[in-house]
């Protein structure tokens, strides 16, 4: 469960950074 939580956190961070990049364009 901990590994799953960590992977979910990483995915959320990736999505946030992607949103920021899209926002700058």
C-alpha positions as CSV (number, residue, x, y, z in Angstrom):
1,X,0.0,0.0,0.0
2,X,2.9,2.4,0.8
3,X,4.5,1.8,-2.6
4,X,1.1,2.4,-4.3
5,X,0.7,5.6,-2.3
6,X,4.2,6.8,-3.4
7,X,3.5,6.0,-7.0
8,X,0.2,7.9,-6.8
9,X,2.0,10.9,-5.3
10,X,4.6,10.8,-8.1
11,X,1.9,10.6,-10.7
12,X,0.2,13.6,-9.2
13,X,3.4,15.6,-9.2
14,X,4.0,14.7,-12.8
15,X,0.5,15.8,-13.8
16,X,0.9,19.1,-11.9
17,X,4.2,19.8,-13.6
18,X,2.7,18.9,-17.0
19,X,-0.2,21.3,-16.3
20,X,2.2,24.1,-15.5
21,X,4.1,23.5,-18.8
22,X,0.8,23.5,-20.7
23,X,-0.2,26.7,-18.9
24,X,3.0,28.5,-20.0
25,X,2.3,27.7,-23.6
